[in-house]
Amino acid sequence: MDPDTDIGGAQQRFPVTNQSAIAAARSEDHVVRQRAFDTILTSYWKPAYKYIRLKWQANNEDAKDLTQGFFANVFEKNHFANYDARKASFQTFLRTCLDGFVANERKERTRLKRGGDANHFQLDFLSAEDELAMQTSSDLSPEDYFHREWVRWMFTMSVDALRERCEASGRKIHFQLFEAYDLHDDPDSSVSYASLAKTFELEPATVNNYLAATRREFRRIVLDKLREITATDEEYRNEARSLLGVDVK
């Protein structure tokens, strides 16, 4: 059996790579802080929006305003610099800050309106709404729901990054194989290396090699993103084990 059949592979070890954006958020350099904030925003805005819609029962427009307002507020006041990894995971810290922000907005009975800045972050709320519409009811707690949506968004971003890399490097067929075999969600479809070899006019061994290489690259992308948005090595290792089933140093 191919050891890379599963996305996680066989309990492989990967080195720590990128610097954490959580640490960079404390930088005195405005450019470094801005880059770190952009990374955090990209990784968390969609889970935050869905969380507000479901936990706080906010309508579409209010949830948009609250999401935009929350991230604008934490950046303007540099709240991420106050994060203490000894007290909680960054995800828990961010969610707690988000709850406090929404509660305060509700308490004051104001809807956050920032005029020309309302769409400053250019967030794709329409896609988030489409995803919400497709979701079935769940017994998950709000906290577990937030984490699940964060995981979902992490994998979505990683798949998009993989697609871009493959296309830019002339390996479009690598991604097409990966998409057909690892990303298909039709339980009634029968996809095998042999069927892919026939469809793409390749040898089965070539399909195996392309998929193995693409899975390794996908894992590296996921781990790089995790490294950026986790605050400590322990949190990074725990998330890598949870998402990919791999041990990282």
WOCORLIN-V478473 format. One record per residue. N is the residue number from 0. PHI is phi in degrees with one decimal (999 if undefined). OMEGA is omega as a letter, one per 20 degrees, with the letter a starting at -180 (* if undefined). D_CENTER is the distance of its C-alpha to the mean C-alpha in Angstrom with 2 decimals. Layout:
<<N | PHI | OMEGA | D_CENTER> <N | PHI | OMEGA | D_CENTER>>
This chain:
<<0 | 999 | r | 30.02> <1 | -66.1 | a | 27.41> <2 | -65.3 | a | 25.50> <3 | -103.7 | a | 22.29> <4 | -57.9 | r | 22.55> <5 | -92.1 | a | 19.53> <6 | -55.3 | a | 16.10> <7 | -73.0 | a | 16.52> <8 | 71.8 | a | 20.01> <9 | -99.6 | r | 22.80> <10 | 43.1 | a | 21.60> <11 | -78.5 | r | 21.35> <12 | -110.6 | a | 21.14> <13 | -125.1 | r | 19.13> <14 | -77.3 | r | 19.99> <15 | -67.8 | a | 18.05> <16 | -118.8 | a | 17.24> <17 | -65.7 | r | 15.62> <18 | -72.1 | r | 16.70> <19 | -73.0 | r | 14.63> <20 | -68.6 | r | 13.85> <21 | -64.3 | r | 14.91> <22 | -68.8 | a | 18.27> <23 | -66.0 | r | 18.56> <24 | -65.5 | r | 18.27> <25 | -92.1 | a | 21.72> <26 | -62.0 | r | 23.29> <27 | -81.0 | r | 26.49> <28 | -82.5 | a | 25.70> <29 | -60.1 | a | 24.45> <30 | -65.4 | r | 22.88> <31 | -64.3 | r | 20.91> <32 | -62.3 | a | 19.85> <33 | -63.7 | r | 18.86> <34 | -63.7 | r | 16.71> <35 | -65.3 | r | 14.98> <36 | -61.7 | r | 14.58> <37 | -59.7 | r | 13.14> <38 | -64.7 | r | 10.34> <39 | -65.8 | r | 9.77> <40 | -58.3 | a | 10.31> <41 | -58.1 | a | 7.91> <42 | -80.5 | a | 4.94> <43 | -122.2 | a | 7.01> <44 | -64.8 | a | 9.46> <45 | -70.1 | r | 8.72> <46 | -58.0 | r | 8.57> <47 | -63.8 | a | 11.49> <48 | -61.7 | a | 13.31> <49 | -64.7 | r | 13.34> <50 | -61.6 | r | 14.37> <51 | -63.5 | a | 17.14> <52 | -61.8 | a | 18.28> <53 | -89.4 | a | 18.74> <54 | -69.0 | a | 19.78> <55 | -94.8 | r | 21.78> <56 | 52.5 | r | 22.96> <57 | -83.4 | r | 22.53> <58 | -74.5 | a | 23.42> <59 | -57.2 | a | 21.40> <60 | -68.5 | r | 23.06> <61 | -64.2 | a | 23.03> <62 | -64.8 | r | 19.32> <63 | -60.3 | a | 18.77> <64 | -61.3 | a | 21.23> <65 | -67.0 | r | 19.91> <66 | -65.2 | r | 16.32> <67 | -59.2 | a | 17.83> <68 | -64.5 | r | 20.42> <69 | -60.4 | a | 18.35> <70 | -69.2 | r | 16.34> <71 | -64.1 | a | 19.64> <72 | -65.8 | a | 21.45> <73 | -68.3 | r | 19.41> <74 | -75.4 | a | 19.59> <75 | -60.1 | a | 23.25> <76 | -99.2 | r | 24.20> <77 | 54.0 | a | 21.94> <78 | -62.6 | a | 20.99> <79 | -63.8 | r | 18.31> <80 | -68.3 | a | 21.36> <81 | -87.8 | a | 22.66> <82 | -67.4 | r | 20.02> <83 | -118.8 | a | 21.86> <84 | -64.8 | r | 20.02> <85 | -73.9 | a | 23.23> <86 | -96.4 | a | 22.85> <87 | -167.9 | r | 19.35> <88 | -69.4 | r | 15.79> <89 | -63.7 | a | 13.90> <90 | -61.8 | r | 11.77> <91 | -66.0 | r | 15.25> <92 | -60.2 | a | 16.69> <93 | -63.8 | a | 14.38> <94 | -66.1 | r | 14.89> <95 | -64.5 | r | 18.58> <96 | -61.7 | a | 18.88> <97 | -63.5 | r | 17.41> <98 | -60.6 | r | 19.96> <99 | -63.6 | r | 22.67> <100 | -65.0 | a | 22.06> <101 | -64.5 | r | 22.17> <102 | -60.4 | r | 25.17> <103 | -66.1 | r | 26.96> <104 | -62.7 | r | 26.52> <105 | -67.5 | a | 27.86> <106 | -61.5 | a | 30.65> <107 | -84.4 | r | 31.89> <108 | 54.6 | r | 31.72> <109 | -122.5 | r | 30.29> <110 | -99.5 | a | 27.71> <111 | -69.1 | r | 25.91> <112 | -126.7 | a | 27.12> <113 | -115.6 | r | 26.59> <114 | 53.2 | a | 28.61> <115 | -65.0 | a | 27.67> <116 | -88.8 | a | 24.55> <117 | -58.4 | a | 23.14> <118 | -111.6 | a | 21.03> <119 | -56.5 | a | 20.63> <120 | -84.4 | r | 16.86> <121 | 53.7 | a | 17.11> <122 | -90.3 | a | 14.24> <123 | -87.8 | a | 14.29> <124 | -66.7 | a | 15.32> <125 | -61.3 | r | 17.24> <126 | -65.8 | r | 14.39> <127 | -64.4 | r | 13.04> <128 | -65.2 | r | 16.68> <129 | -60.9 | r | 17.12> <130 | -66.0 | r | 14.40> <131 | -61.1 | a | 16.08> <132 | -65.1 | a | 19.38> <133 | -87.1 | a | 18.58> <134 | -80.1 | r | 17.54> <135 | -89.7 | a | 20.41> <136 | -63.2 | a | 21.54> <137 | -139.4 | r | 20.18> <138 | -93.8 | a | 21.88> <139 | -66.6 | r | 18.82> <140 | -69.9 | r | 19.33> <141 | -55.3 | a | 17.42> <142 | -66.4 | r | 15.83> <143 | -69.0 | r | 14.84> <144 | -63.2 | r | 13.66> <145 | -57.2 | a | 11.32> <146 | -65.8 | r | 9.89> <147 | -60.7 | a | 9.89> <148 | -69.4 | r | 8.08> <149 | -65.0 | r | 5.24> <150 | -61.1 | r | 5.56> <151 | -57.7 | a | 6.26> <152 | -69.3 | r | 3.66> <153 | -59.7 | a | 1.99> <154 | -68.3 | r | 5.69> <155 | -61.5 | r | 6.56> <156 | -63.2 | a | 5.81> <157 | -68.5 | r | 7.45> <158 | -64.0 | r | 10.11> <159 | -62.1 | r | 10.86> <160 | -65.6 | r | 11.36> <161 | -63.7 | r | 13.49> <162 | -58.4 | a | 15.45> <163 | -63.1 | r | 16.26> <164 | -64.1 | a | 17.42> <165 | -65.0 | a | 19.51> <166 | -67.4 | a | 21.10> <167 | -68.5 | a | 21.86> <168 | -102.5 | r | 23.53> <169 | 72.5 | a | 25.54> <170 | -117.9 | a | 23.80> <171 | -59.0 | a | 22.92> <172 | -66.1 | r | 24.58> <173 | -59.8 | a | 22.35> <174 | -68.0 | r | 19.28> <175 | -61.0 | r | 21.50> <176 | -65.8 | r | 22.53> <177 | -60.0 | r | 19.06> <178 | -64.4 | a | 18.13> <179 | -69.9 | a | 21.46> <180 | -93.0 | a | 21.49> <181 | -96.1 | a | 18.04> <182 | -108.4 | a | 16.26> <183 | -67.8 | a | 19.30> <184 | -123.3 | r | 19.37> <185 | -93.9 | a | 23.09> <186 | -64.4 | a | 24.82> <187 | -90.8 | a | 28.13> <188 | -86.0 | a | 27.42> <189 | -111.9 | a | 28.76> <190 | -113.5 | r | 27.01> <191 | -132.1 | r | 28.57> <192 | -60.1 | a | 28.97> <193 | -65.9 | a | 32.44> <194 | -68.4 | r | 31.44> <195 | -67.9 | r | 28.88> <196 | -60.0 | r | 31.59> <197 | -68.7 | a | 33.95> <198 | -62.8 | a | 31.63> <199 | -96.1 | r | 30.64> <200 | 56.5 | r | 34.11> <201 | -127.4 | r | 33.03> <202 | -76.6 | r | 34.38> <203 | -55.0 | r | 32.55> <204 | -64.6 | r | 32.33> <205 | -67.6 | r | 30.62> <206 | -58.7 | r | 28.00> <207 | -59.3 | a | 27.48> <208 | -66.4 | r | 27.22> <209 | -62.9 | a | 24.84> <210 | -65.4 | a | 22.44> <211 | -60.3 | a | 22.69> <212 | -66.5 | a | 22.00> <213 | -69.7 | r | 19.02> <214 | -64.4 | r | 17.44> <215 | -61.8 | r | 18.12> <216 | -66.6 | r | 16.48> <217 | -61.9 | r | 13.30> <218 | -61.6 | r | 13.28> <219 | -62.8 | r | 14.01> <220 | -63.0 | r | 11.12> <221 | -60.3 | a | 8.63> <222 | -66.7 | r | 11.02> <223 | -61.8 | r | 11.34> <224 | -67.6 | r | 7.82> <225 | -63.3 | a | 8.44> <226 | -61.8 | a | 11.81> <227 | -69.3 | a | 10.95> <228 | -117.1 | r | 9.32> <229 | -116.7 | a | 11.66> <230 | -91.4 | a | 15.19> <231 | -131.1 | r | 17.43> <232 | -62.4 | a | 18.10> <233 | -64.7 | r | 18.51> <234 | -63.0 | r | 15.12> <235 | -60.7 | a | 13.64> <236 | -63.4 | a | 16.04> <237 | -63.5 | a | 15.39> <238 | -68.7 | r | 11.65> <239 | -63.9 | r | 12.58> <240 | -68.7 | a | 15.37> <241 | -70.1 | a | 13.58> <242 | -81.1 | a | 10.85> <243 | -118.7 | a | 13.26> <244 | 70.2 | a | 16.61> <245 | -119.1 | r | 17.46> <246 | -100.0 | r | 19.30> <247 | -112.8 | a | 18.63> <248 | -78.4 | * | 21.37>>
